[in-house]
Amino acid sequence: MNQAARANPKRHKLRRSLGFWQVTISGYNVLAIPIAAAVFYPSLGVVLRPEWAAVLMSVSSIIVATDAVLLKRVESELSVA
């Protein structure tokens, strides 16, 4: 554990949690958006019904908006800490 983490454990916990969510969100978007856009259809024959593609893209938009709110909240908590 580095000095900054020992000096402020709350900051360390927030950054670790934020890193986990960033990886999870990025992974979802990297996989779901190409599937929804039928990118894999020519090579794998994978295609979704339009309803499911719309759901995947909508969930991606919700995730991005939630991530923005989370970043704003973490930023404000870190500036107070």
Secondary structure, 3 states (H helix, E strand, C coil): CCHHHHHCHHHHHHHHHHHHHHHHHHHHHHHHHHHHCCCCHHHHCCCCCHHHHHHHHHHHHHHHHHHHHHHHHHHHHHHHC
